[in-house]
């Protein structure tokens, strides 16, 4: 077994493996459900130590996931881009290529946590957990597609709260009909409270727009209010990280999984070194950035070719495909009656996007001189409001059954159908002030 440790000589472990394993979050546990053991029998026969280390890293990173079958989509998307195979093909292949990359980022951050300790590892996971959404948002901002940024981030929140949580509760309830499913309400209450704060910050610019009497100054005032709200949201998120990683860590630690299957990875020790993990993480981020640029650049062509609105693709398709690995892990643990992990994934991701990714996008747009605010229009904000409110009511008693999950799923289907039939152009607001609309109408008639 000496060869299996050759690649660990780049760093020193902090603390025992048992301590680190008990510090794992729900996101780590969810991603690990899609990993598989790598057979290093052939690699161990390579006598050249540097070559053996490289081959081991390649096998652990590229073949250590059940989603490795989707990795060919990455070179295919690049080929399709440079060979002009059709921009909708580039969009579809890039989306598929992003799916395994998101899971591999979680794997690499967990490997780094073995060397840095659970606190630094938790911080890294808190910033890289939704790196795909953040990078897509940055590229969309660079191209001036503010509505794509808003719709994709809102879609990620809706997907986590309604689709992922709903599917987890529904499938878990059906698989455990003969026993009551319970979960710890403490973590759910913390995330729900933060989501309500985020909802308030999203609703205020919309309500302010309708309440403002001076229309010419309304845009500047809404923008100032949004930026101030984003600073408050980031402060709240920093407090949430301190609460999660320092003072109340026990509320967010995932329970150990008792699974004797040979296809499940043992996470008691790292499989690649610190330097290798960091290098792979940087490489994965670069590939995600490339594919994100393809997605943003071809989304309108895909919309026209497929007959779907950009809003529907941004709110429904992007979050489902981009977070498929994380979503699948949450559902798997719901089947095993481990709802705390499923709730940690769904609510944790929704909180991270609403309280970190969204305000960060507004602040970055501010730095870039782009006028992006928190006014997500009436339809989008209303959907966000219903999702948070319904989730809060669903999780209030600490127990679950399949009907709760079904209600969340049906709500997501209705919202999806709404954006499916909505054919509003990308840069045109869905709803305008009723008073303004009537005044414009009377002016036109006159």
C-alpha positions as CSV (number, residue, x, y, z in Angstrom):
1,X,0.0,0.0,0.0
2,X,3.0,2.3,0.0
3,X,2.1,3.5,-3.5
4,X,-1.3,4.7,-2.3
5,X,0.4,7.2,0.0
6,X,3.1,8.5,-2.5
7,X,0.7,11.3,-3.5
8,X,0.2,12.5,0.1
9,X,3.7,13.7,0.7
10,X,2.9,17.3,-0.3
11,X,1.1,18.2,2.9
12,X,0.7,17.3,6.6
13,X,-2.7,16.3,8.0
14,X,-4.2,18.5,10.7
15,X,-5.9,16.5,13.4
16,X,-7.0,13.0,13.2
17,X,-9.1,11.6,10.3
18,X,-11.9,10.9,12.7
19,X,-12.1,14.5,13.8
20,X,-12.2,15.7,10.2
21,X,-14.8,13.2,9.2
22,X,-17.1,14.3,12.0
23,X,-16.6,17.9,10.8
24,X,-18.1,17.1,7.4
25,X,-21.1,19.1,6.2
26,X,-24.2,17.9,4.4
27,X,-22.7,19.1,1.1
28,X,-19.7,16.9,1.6
29,X,-21.8,13.9,2.4
30,X,-24.2,14.5,-0.5
31,X,-21.3,14.7,-3.0
32,X,-19.6,11.6,-1.5
33,X,-22.7,9.5,-2.3
34,X,-21.8,9.8,-6.0
35,X,-18.2,8.8,-5.6
36,X,-16.7,5.4,-6.2
37,X,-13.6,3.6,-5.2
38,X,-10.7,3.8,-7.7
39,X,-8.9,0.5,-8.5
40,X,-5.2,1.4,-8.2
41,X,-3.9,-2.1,-8.9
42,X,-2.5,-1.2,-12.3
43,X,-1.2,2.2,-11.2
44,X,0.6,0.7,-8.3
45,X,2.7,-1.4,-10.7
46,X,4.3,1.7,-12.2
47,X,7.8,2.0,-10.8
48,X,8.5,5.6,-11.6
49,X,7.2,7.5,-8.5
50,X,6.4,10.8,-10.2
51,X,4.5,9.1,-13.0
52,X,2.7,6.9,-10.5
53,X,1.6,10.0,-8.6
54,X,0.3,11.7,-11.7
55,X,-1.7,8.6,-12.8
56,X,-3.1,8.2,-9.3
57,X,-4.3,11.8,-9.3
58,X,-5.8,11.4,-12.7
59,X,-7.7,8.2,-11.7
60,X,-8.9,9.6,-8.4
61,X,-10.1,12.9,-9.8
62,X,-11.4,11.9,-13.2
63,X,-12.7,8.4,-12.5
64,X,-13.5,8.7,-8.8
65,X,-17.1,9.8,-9.5
66,X,-20.2,8.0,-11.0
67,X,-20.6,11.1,-13.2
68,X,-17.3,10.5,-15.0
69,X,-19.3,9.4,-18.1
70,X,-20.2,13.1,-18.6
71,X,-16.5,14.3,-18.8
72,X,-16.3,13.7,-22.6
73,X,-18.9,16.5,-22.9
74,X,-16.2,19.0,-22.0
75,X,-13.8,18.4,-25.0
76,X,-16.9,18.0,-27.2
77,X,-18.2,21.4,-26.3
78,X,-14.8,22.9,-27.1
79,X,-14.7,21.1,-30.4
80,X,-18.3,22.2,-31.2
81,X,-17.3,25.8,-30.4
82,X,-14.3,26.0,-32.6
83,X,-15.7,23.9,-35.4
84,X,-19.0,25.8,-35.5
85,X,-21.2,22.8,-35.0
86,X,-24.1,25.0,-33.9
87,X,-24.4,27.2,-30.9
88,X,-27.3,25.3,-29.3
89,X,-25.0,22.2,-29.4
90,X,-22.3,24.2,-27.6
91,X,-24.8,25.3,-25.0
92,X,-26.1,21.8,-24.4
93,X,-22.7,20.2,-24.2
94,X,-21.4,22.9,-21.9
95,X,-24.3,22.3,-19.5
96,X,-23.6,18.6,-19.4
97,X,-19.9,19.3,-18.9
98,X,-20.6,21.5,-15.9
99,X,-22.5,18.7,-14.1
100,X,-19.5,16.5,-13.0
101,X,-17.3,19.5,-12.4
102,X,-19.5,20.8,-9.7
103,X,-19.2,17.5,-7.8
104,X,-15.4,17.4,-8.3
105,X,-15.0,20.8,-6.8
106,X,-16.7,19.6,-3.7
107,X,-14.4,16.5,-3.7
108,X,-11.3,18.7,-4.0
109,X,-12.4,21.1,-1.3
110,X,-12.9,18.2,1.0
111,X,-9.4,16.8,0.2
112,X,-7.9,20.2,1.1
113,X,-9.8,20.2,4.3
114,X,-7.8,17.2,5.5
115,X,-4.7,19.4,5.5
116,X,-6.2,22.7,6.6
117,X,-8.6,21.5,9.2
118,X,-12.4,21.6,9.2
119,X,-12.8,25.3,9.8
120,X,-10.7,26.4,6.8
121,X,-12.2,23.6,4.8
122,X,-15.7,24.8,5.7
123,X,-14.8,28.3,4.6
124,X,-13.5,27.0,1.3
125,X,-16.7,24.9,0.8
126,X,-18.8,27.9,1.7
127,X,-17.2,30.0,-1.0
128,X,-16.8,27.2,-3.6
129,X,-20.0,25.3,-3.0
130,X,-21.8,27.3,-5.7
131,X,-18.8,28.3,-7.8
132,X,-20.6,27.3,-11.0
133,X,-23.5,29.8,-10.4
134,X,-21.0,32.5,-9.3
135,X,-18.8,32.1,-12.4
136,X,-21.8,32.1,-14.8
137,X,-23.1,35.2,-13.1
138,X,-19.7,37.0,-13.6
139,X,-19.6,36.1,-17.3
140,X,-23.2,37.2,-17.8
141,X,-22.3,40.5,-16.1
142,X,-19.3,41.0,-18.3
143,X,-21.6,40.6,-21.3
144,X,-24.2,42.9,-19.9
145,X,-26.9,40.2,-19.5
146,X,-28.2,41.3,-16.1
147,X,-31.5,39.5,-16.6
148,X,-29.7,36.2,-17.1
149,X,-27.8,36.7,-13.9
150,X,-31.0,37.4,-12.0
151,X,-33.0,34.6,-13.5
152,X,-30.2,32.0,-13.1
153,X,-29.6,32.9,-9.4
154,X,-33.3,33.0,-8.6
155,X,-33.7,29.7,-10.4
156,X,-31.0,28.1,-8.2
157,X,-32.8,29.2,-5.1
158,X,-36.2,27.9,-6.4
159,X,-34.6,24.7,-7.5
160,X,-33.1,24.0,-4.1
161,X,-36.2,25.0,-2.1
162,X,-38.9,23.3,-4.2
163,X,-37.4,20.8,-6.6
164,X,-34.5,19.3,-4.5
165,X,-36.2,19.5,-1.1
166,X,-39.6,18.5,-2.6
167,X,-38.1,15.5,-4.4
168,X,-36.2,14.5,-1.2
169,X,-39.2,14.6,1.0
170,X,-41.4,12.9,-1.5
171,X,-39.0,10.0,-2.3
172,X,-37.9,9.7,1.3
173,X,-41.6,9.5,2.4
174,X,-42.5,6.8,-0.1
175,X,-39.4,4.8,0.8
176,X,-40.1,5.0,4.5
177,X,-43.8,4.7,4.7
178,X,-43.7,2.4,7.7
179,X,-41.6,4.8,9.9
180,X,-41.8,8.4,10.8
181,X,-39.2,10.6,9.3
182,X,-37.8,13.2,11.6
183,X,-35.1,15.8,11.3
184,X,-33.4,18.4,13.5
185,X,-35.3,21.7,13.2
186,X,-32.5,23.8,14.5
187,X,-30.5,23.9,11.3
188,X,-33.6,24.4,9.2
189,X,-34.7,27.3,11.4
190,X,-31.3,29.1,11.0
191,X,-31.4,28.7,7.2
192,X,-35.1,29.7,7.0
193,X,-34.4,32.9,9.0
194,X,-31.6,33.9,6.7
195,X,-33.8,33.2,3.6
196,X,-36.5,35.5,5.1
197,X,-33.9,38.2,5.5
198,X,-32.8,37.7,1.9
199,X,-36.5,37.8,0.8
200,X,-37.0,41.1,2.6
201,X,-34.0,42.6,0.8
202,X,-35.4,41.4,-2.5
203,X,-38.9,42.7,-1.8
204,X,-37.9,46.2,-0.7
205,X,-36.6,47.5,-4.1
206,X,-39.8,46.1,-5.7
207,X,-42.1,47.8,-3.2
208,X,-40.0,50.9,-3.3
209,X,-40.5,51.1,-7.0
210,X,-44.3,51.0,-6.6
211,X,-44.2,53.4,-3.7
212,X,-41.9,56.0,-5.2
213,X,-43.6,59.1,-6.6
214,X,-40.7,60.6,-8.5
215,X,-40.2,58.3,-11.5
216,X,-37.0,59.9,-12.9
217,X,-35.2,59.4,-9.7
218,X,-36.7,56.0,-8.9
219,X,-33.9,54.0,-10.7
220,X,-31.1,55.7,-8.8
221,X,-32.8,55.3,-5.4
222,X,-33.6,51.6,-6.1
223,X,-30.0,51.0,-7.0
224,X,-28.7,52.7,-3.9
225,X,-31.2,50.7,-1.7
226,X,-30.1,47.5,-3.4
227,X,-26.5,48.1,-2.8
228,X,-27.0,48.9,0.8
229,X,-29.2,45.8,1.2
230,X,-26.4,43.7,-0.4
231,X,-23.9,44.9,2.2
232,X,-26.3,44.0,5.0
233,X,-26.8,40.5,3.4
234,X,-23.1,39.9,3.2
235,X,-22.7,40.9,6.8
236,X,-25.5,38.5,7.7
237,X,-23.8,35.7,5.7
238,X,-20.4,36.3,7.4
239,X,-22.2,36.0,10.8
240,X,-23.8,32.8,9.5
241,X,-20.4,31.4,8.6
242,X,-19.1,32.3,12.1
243,X,-22.2,30.6,13.6
244,X,-21.8,27.5,11.4
245,X,-18.1,27.0,11.6
246,X,-17.2,28.2,15.0
247,X,-19.8,28.7,17.7
248,X,-22.5,26.2,16.7
249,X,-20.7,23.8,14.5
250,X,-22.4,20.8,15.9
251,X,-25.7,21.9,14.4
252,X,-24.3,21.6,10.9
253,X,-22.2,18.5,11.1
254,X,-23.5,15.5,9.1
255,X,-23.9,12.1,10.8
256,X,-21.7,9.3,9.8
257,X,-23.0,7.0,7.1
258,X,-23.0,3.3,7.8
259,X,-22.8,1.8,4.4
260,X,-20.8,-1.4,3.7
261,X,-21.2,-1.2,0.0
262,X,-17.9,-1.8,-1.9
263,X,-18.8,1.0,-4.3
264,X,-18.9,3.7,-1.5
265,X,-15.7,5.7,-0.9
266,X,-14.2,5.7,2.6
267,X,-13.5,9.3,3.6
268,X,-11.3,8.5,6.6
269,X,-8.1,9.7,4.8
270,X,-7.1,11.9,1.9
271,X,-6.4,10.2,-1.5
272,X,-4.4,13.1,-3.1
273,X,-1.9,15.6,-1.7
274,X,-2.6,19.2,-0.8
275,X,-0.6,20.7,-3.7
276,X,-2.3,18.3,-6.1
277,X,-5.7,19.1,-4.8
278,X,-5.2,22.8,-4.9
279,X,-3.8,22.6,-8.5
280,X,-6.7,20.4,-9.6
281,X,-9.2,22.9,-8.0
282,X,-7.6,25.8,-9.9
283,X,-7.8,23.7,-13.1
284,X,-11.4,22.8,-12.5
285,X,-12.3,26.5,-11.9
286,X,-10.6,27.4,-15.2
287,X,-12.6,24.8,-17.1
288,X,-15.8,25.9,-15.3
289,X,-15.1,29.5,-16.4
290,X,-14.6,28.3,-20.0
291,X,-17.8,26.4,-20.1
292,X,-19.7,29.2,-18.3
293,X,-18.5,31.6,-21.0
294,X,-19.9,29.2,-23.6
295,X,-23.2,28.9,-21.8
296,X,-23.7,32.6,-21.4
297,X,-22.7,33.3,-25.0
298,X,-25.0,30.8,-26.5
299,X,-28.1,30.9,-24.3
300,X,-30.0,33.2,-26.6
301,X,-29.2,31.0,-29.6
302,X,-30.4,28.0,-27.7
303,X,-33.6,29.8,-26.7
304,X,-34.4,30.7,-30.3
305,X,-33.5,27.2,-31.6
306,X,-35.5,25.3,-29.0
307,X,-38.4,27.7,-28.8
308,X,-37.9,28.3,-25.1
309,X,-37.7,31.7,-23.5
310,X,-34.4,32.8,-22.0
311,X,-36.2,33.2,-18.6
312,X,-37.2,29.5,-18.7
313,X,-33.8,28.3,-19.6
314,X,-32.1,30.5,-16.9
315,X,-34.6,29.7,-14.1
316,X,-35.3,26.1,-14.8
317,X,-32.7,24.3,-17.0
318,X,-29.5,26.0,-15.8
319,X,-30.0,25.2,-12.1
320,X,-31.3,21.6,-12.7
321,X,-28.4,20.6,-14.9
322,X,-25.7,22.6,-13.1
323,X,-26.5,21.2,-9.7
324,X,-27.6,17.7,-10.7
325,X,-24.8,16.0,-8.7
326,X,-25.7,17.8,-5.5
327,X,-29.4,17.2,-6.1
328,X,-28.9,13.5,-6.7
329,X,-27.0,13.1,-3.5
330,X,-29.7,14.8,-1.4
331,X,-32.3,12.5,-2.8
332,X,-30.1,9.4,-2.2
333,X,-29.8,10.3,1.5
334,X,-33.6,11.0,1.7
335,X,-34.1,7.4,0.6
336,X,-31.8,6.3,3.4
337,X,-34.0,8.3,5.9
338,X,-31.1,10.8,6.5
339,X,-33.2,13.9,6.1
340,X,-30.8,16.1,8.0
341,X,-28.3,15.7,5.2
342,X,-30.9,16.4,2.5
343,X,-32.1,19.5,4.3
344,X,-28.6,20.7,4.8
345,X,-27.9,20.4,1.1
346,X,-31.1,22.1,-0.1
347,X,-31.4,24.8,2.5
348,X,-27.7,25.4,2.7
349,X,-27.3,25.9,-1.1
350,X,-30.4,28.2,-1.2
351,X,-29.0,30.3,1.7
352,X,-25.6,30.5,0.1
353,X,-27.0,31.7,-3.2
354,X,-29.5,34.1,-1.7
355,X,-27.2,35.6,0.9
356,X,-23.8,35.4,-0.7
357,X,-23.8,34.9,-4.5
358,X,-26.6,37.4,-5.2
359,X,-25.2,40.3,-3.2
360,X,-21.7,39.5,-4.4
361,X,-22.9,39.8,-8.0
362,X,-24.5,43.2,-7.2
363,X,-21.3,44.4,-5.5
364,X,-19.1,43.1,-8.4
365,X,-21.4,44.8,-10.9
366,X,-21.1,48.0,-8.8
367,X,-17.3,47.8,-9.1
368,X,-17.6,47.2,-12.8
369,X,-19.8,50.2,-13.3
370,X,-22.9,48.1,-14.1
371,X,-26.3,49.1,-12.8
372,X,-27.6,45.8,-11.3
373,X,-30.1,46.0,-8.5
374,X,-32.2,43.6,-6.4
375,X,-35.4,44.4,-8.3
376,X,-36.2,40.9,-9.8
377,X,-39.6,42.1,-11.1
378,X,-42.9,41.1,-9.6
379,X,-43.3,37.6,-11.1
380,X,-39.8,36.5,-10.0
381,X,-40.0,38.1,-6.6
382,X,-43.4,36.6,-6.0
383,X,-42.2,33.1,-6.9
384,X,-39.3,33.6,-4.4
385,X,-41.7,34.7,-1.7
386,X,-44.0,31.7,-2.2
387,X,-41.0,29.3,-2.2
388,X,-39.6,30.6,1.1
389,X,-43.0,30.9,2.8
390,X,-44.0,27.4,1.7
391,X,-40.7,25.9,2.8
392,X,-40.9,27.6,6.2
393,X,-44.4,26.1,6.8
394,X,-43.4,22.7,5.5
395,X,-40.4,22.4,7.9
396,X,-42.1,23.9,11.0
397,X,-42.9,20.6,12.9
398,X,-39.7,18.6,12.5
399,X,-41.4,15.6,10.8
400,X,-41.9,14.7,7.1
401,X,-44.0,12.6,4.9
402,X,-44.4,12.2,1.1
403,X,-47.3,14.7,0.8
404,X,-45.1,17.6,1.9
405,X,-42.7,16.8,-0.8
406,X,-45.4,16.4,-3.4
407,X,-46.8,19.9,-2.5
408,X,-43.3,21.5,-3.0
409,X,-42.9,19.6,-6.3
410,X,-46.3,20.7,-7.6
411,X,-45.5,24.3,-6.7
412,X,-42.2,24.1,-8.6
413,X,-44.1,22.6,-11.6
414,X,-46.6,25.5,-11.6
415,X,-43.8,28.1,-11.4
416,X,-41.9,26.3,-14.2
417,X,-45.1,26.3,-16.4
418,X,-45.5,30.0,-15.8
419,X,-42.0,30.8,-17.1
420,X,-42.5,28.3,-19.9
421,X,-45.4,30.2,-21.3
422,X,-43.8,33.6,-20.6
423,X,-42.3,34.9,-23.8
424,X,-41.2,38.4,-22.6
425,X,-38.1,39.6,-24.4
426,X,-34.9,39.4,-22.3
427,X,-34.4,43.1,-21.6
428,X,-38.1,44.0,-21.2
429,X,-39.5,44.1,-17.7
430,X,-42.4,41.8,-17.1
431,X,-44.5,44.1,-15.0
432,X,-44.6,47.8,-14.9
433,X,-46.3,50.2,-12.4
434,X,-50.0,50.0,-12.9
435,X,-50.4,53.8,-12.5
436,X,-47.7,54.4,-15.0
437,X,-49.2,52.0,-17.4
438,X,-52.6,53.6,-17.2
439,X,-51.2,57.1,-17.6
440,X,-49.2,56.0,-20.6
441,X,-52.3,54.4,-22.0
442,X,-54.4,57.5,-21.5
443,X,-51.7,59.6,-23.1
444,X,-51.6,57.3,-26.2
445,X,-55.4,57.5,-26.6
446,X,-55.3,61.2,-26.3
